[in-house]
């Protein structure tokens, strides 16, 4: 594990990417805006920025190695820029967990919450339960009391430039909900996004996204259909659609960068029924479609010959909850274009995404060290209200509300 505190980093060759040299002044300005515009970092604040390097048990493709190397370079540059904008900036680099939604290592917890909080969690034998996502409700309540007691020691802001997402973790939940930390989650981030999906009018994006969330929250259940054969219905009773706007300046704010989606946790159990036809994985188009059969809220069957089908079968065999229908998201970012990176593709205006796995950090009840989103194009999304009336808010990818 590498930990740097406002230390200079040698990055002289960082921008010699396959696409050619990128003007560092443009990139520097865009990264600075993450601190100033998106997070509103103040001079007196403490910031934690982290990246995860390829772990020994991982076997990424050459293209993934290159992408993750670029992500690390961007994280190092962001650390250099940030140290001039706040009281202290700590950069941490740790071996990758291997899954979106898995808890980060205990050292990152220590850097985020402070020594005393982590000592107390260890004394009460709670830390290992949290890291393994095995904590019961009583354990979580006890951990919350400890985190609350030492909340003044927590960092003010987090910039999560890791390959694997920490969005759906207790680490993130405790930081934002209890400590009031502002948290920018940027898994799989690519430098090209600074001039693409990040190049938006943030106020206009926020207005559009909040308006859509308000409409979605009128439904008791939702049905989605796509031209590739996907069809899924589920209950949303008691669940609230949230807006991811990219404006993370308020205490406890959390979201993705790039931003632009409305998302919610469908009701678990017998709620979700249907079929999902995956044409895109997290970072590539699949060679052939992978079909998921959904029964009583979980993936009951996976069919397909693409190697990604085997990966999913292995992940779902680890825990039943990894196959939970965890999330519906609707993209609202007109500048998002690329389909081969789920961080951006799930924000594309007029798309939807469905996630499997953990949803405990945004209104659901399933806790598991896995959360994976899949994007679907040209969807029809139908809201079904309490009185039985129906309203298509998306028709073949076009908004109609």
N, C-alpha and C positions, 0 to 999 in steps of 0.2 A: 504494500500500500504506500502511495506517495502522498505526503501532505506538505503543502507549501503555504506559508503565510506571508503574503505580499512580497514574495521573492521574485526577482526577475527570471524570466524563462527564455532560453535561446530558441527563437522561432524564425530564424533567418530564411529558411527555405520552405516555410509553411504553405505558401500560395502557389507553388509550382505543381498545380494539379493537372490532371489529364486534359482538362478543358482549356488550359493555358493560364497565364498569370492573371490574377484578379487584382484590380487596383486596390491596394491596401487602404487608401483613404476612404473609398466608398464603403468597404467592409467595416472599417473602424467607426465610421459615422453611424452605420446601421446597428452595430453592436452597442455603441454608446446609447442609442435610443432605447434599447432593452432596459438599461438601467434607469434612464431619465424619464422616458415616456411610458413604457409598459409597467414598470415596477415603481417608478417615482422614488428611487433610492436617495436618501438624505446623507449629507456629509458625516453625520454622527452615527450612522448605522453600521451594523456588522452583517456581512454577506458571506454565505457559504455557496461555493460553486464546485460541482463535481462531475466526473466522467468515469466510465467503467471500461477498463481495458479487456482485451480478449483473454478469457480464462484458459487454463491448461486443458480443461476437458472439452473445450469448444473446437469445432472443426468448420470454421466459416469458409465460404467460397472466396476466391481471389477478389471478386468484386466487392464482397462484404468487408474483406480486410482493408481494401482501399477506402471504402466509405467510412469505416470506423477510424481509420487513421486520420482522415480529414476532419471527422468530428472531434477527435482529440486535439488536433491543431487549433480548431475553432475555440475549444474550451480553454486552451492555454492563452490564446489571444484575448479572449473575454476576461480572463483573470488579470492579464496585464493592464487592460483598459480599466477594469473595475477598481483596481487598487488606488487609482487616482480620484475616484468618485465617492469613496466611503471611508469610514474610520478604519475598518479592517476588512480584509478579504482573505478567506482561507480557501485554498484549492485542494481538493482531495481526489485521488485516483485509486480505484479499487478493482479487484478482479470481478468480472461480470457475474451476475447471479444466474444468467441463462434463461430467465423468464420475465416477461412484463408482469408486474404485479407482485413479484417476490420482494420481501423486505431487504433493504440494503444492509451491509454488515454493521456490527455493533460500533465499530470505530466511527462510522459516519453518524450514527446516533449520538455518540459522545460529542462530536464536533458541533452537532446541531443543537443539542439540549443542554450540554455542559456536564462536567465530571460528576457533580453531586446528584443530578437526576439519574444518571446511569448507575452510580453506586447504589442508590436507593432501589432502583428496579432490580438489580442483581441480588440485593439483600432479601428482597421479598420473592425472589425466584420467579420474576415475571418477565425478565428480558428474553430469556430463551424461548418462552412461550410466544411472545410477540414476534420474535424473529422467524419462528417456524409456523406462524399463523395458526397456533393451536390454543390460543387464549380463549377461555370461556368468558361469558358476559361479566361474571364477578371479577375475573382477572383483569379484564379491560377497565372496569370501573376503578379497581385499585391502582392500575397504571395511570389512569387519568388523574387521580388524586395526586400522585407523585409528580407527574409532569406539570400539573397546575401549581404545585407548591414551589417548583423551581423554574417557573416559566420566564422569570426575569433574566435568566441566564441563557435563554434560547436566542438564536440568531434572528435578525429582523427580516432577512430576505434569503431565498434560495433560488439559484439558477441551476436546474437539473439538466445538464447536457450529457446525460448518460445514454448509451445505446438502448438499454432496457428501461422501460417506464417505471417510475416510482409513484405515479399518480394514484394508483389504487392500493395504497399501503397505509398501515397504521402510522408509520414514520411521517408521511405527508399529512395525514388526518390530524395527528396530535399537534404538529407544527402549526397548521393553519387554524384549526378549530379551537385549540386550547391556548396556544402561545400567541396567536395573532400574527404569525409569520406570513409574509407575502411570498407566493411560490409559483415560479414559472417552470412548468414541466415541458422539456424539449427533447423527448426521445427520438432517435433516428434523424435528428435535425441535419439538414444539408445546407452548406453555405449558399447555394443558389436560392434558397428560400428567403434570404435577406432582401433580394431584389425582386422576388416573386410574391409568394403568399404573405410575406411580412410587409410588403409595400402597399398598405391600405390606408384608407381614412378610418382610423380607429373609432371615432365618434359615430360615424355612419354605420359601421359594422355593428357596434353595440346597439344602436337603435333598431336595426333590422333583426338582430338576434333576440333581443328582449321582447319584441313584438311577436315573433314566432313562438317563443316560450309561453307567452300568455295564451295564445290560441291552442297550443298543444295541451295546456293544463285544463282545458274545458272537457277533455275526453275521459271516458271511463275505461275504454279499451281502444286498441289500435290494430289495424290490419295493413300489412304491406304486401305489394306484389311488384315483381320486376319482369322485364321481357325475357330474361334468361331462365325463367321457370321458378324462381324463388317465390314463396308464399308463406307468410307467417302472421299469426294473430296472437294477441296476449292482452291481459288486463293491466291497467295502470291505476286501479283504485288505490287511493292513499299515497300515490307516488307523485313527486313534483318534478316537472321538467326544469332544468337549469340552463342558464345561458353562459357560454364560454366566449367572452368578448375580447380578450387580450388586454383589457384595462385592469391592471392588478394593483392599483394604488391604495385601495382601502385595506384596513386591518383585516387579516385573515383571508385575503383574496387568493384564489387558486385558479389556474387554468393552463391550457397549452399555449405555446408560441411555436408556429403560427396558430392563431385562434380562428373561431368562427363556426360554432355549432350549438345546437340545442340538444340536450341529452337527458335521459332518464333511465331508471332501473325498472324494467317490467316486473310485475308480481311473480314471485318464484312458484315452483310446484307445478300444479296442473294447468297453470295459466297459458303458457306458450305451446302452440301446436303448429306444425307445418314442415316446410322444407327450405333449405338454403343452398343455393348453387354458387359456389365460390369460383370466381374467375381470376381473382387477384389475391396474392398473398401479401404479407406486410411490405415486401420490398421488390416484388416482381410479379409479372403476369404468369399464371400457371400454364404449363404446357397443355394441360387438359383440365376440364372442370372437376371440382371435388364437391360431392353432394352430401349435405348433412341432413339427416332425418330427425326432426324435433318432435319429441313426445313428452307431454307432462313437464315441460319446462327444461328438459335436458336433451342433449344430443344422444340419440338412441342408436344411430348407425352412421358410418362414414364410408362412402364409396368413391372410387376414383383411382387412377393409375399414377397421377403425379406424385412425386416423392413427398410433397407436402402432406398428402393424405396419411402417409406413415408417421410423419412427425406428429400430426394431430392425434392419431390413434394412440401413440405412446404417451402424449401429454394427458389425454383423457383417461388412460388406463391408470395413471398415477393417483388420481382422485376423481370421484364422481363429480364433485363440484366444479372441476375444470370444464365440464360440459354444460354448465348452467347458462341459460340465455340471460346475460348480465345487463345488456345495454342496447337501447336504440338511440342513435344520434342522427341529426339532420344538419347537413352542411350549409353554411351561410356566407362563405368567403368567396367573393367574385374574382379575387386575384389568385386563388388556389387553382392549379391546373394539373399537376403531375399525378398520374394514377399509381406510380410504382413506389410510393413512399406513404405509408398509412398515416403518418403524422400530418401530411398535407392532403392526401386524397380524401380523408374523412371530413375535411373542411370544404371541399369543392361545392360550390353553390348548386343546390338541387340534387345532391346525392344523399344516400343514407348509409349508415354503417351499423352493423350488429356485432356485439362483442360477446365472447364466451368467458366464463370464469367469475372472478371476484367483482362484487358490486357493493361491498359493505361501506365504502367511503363516500357514496353519493345516494344513499337512501335505501339500498338493498340489505339483504340479510346473509348473503353468502360470502364467507371468508376463505380464500384459497390463494396460494402463491402463483396465480396465473390470471392474466387478463389479455385477451387478444381480440382486436377489432378487424372487421372485414368490410370493405366498401362495396356498394352496389349502385349501379348507374341506371338512370331513367326510371326511378321508382314511382309507383303510385302509393300514396300514404293516405289511408282513410281513418278519420277519427269517428268513433262510435260513442255517442253521448248517452247519458243516463236514461233519457226518454226513448232511446232506440234510434234516434235520428242519426244520419251519417253525413259526413262532409269530407270531400277529398281536398286536402291541403296541398298535395303534390299529385300531378297527373303526368305520367311519363317524364318526370324530372322537371316539370314546370310548376312553379308555385301558383296556387289558385285562391288563397285566402285573402 
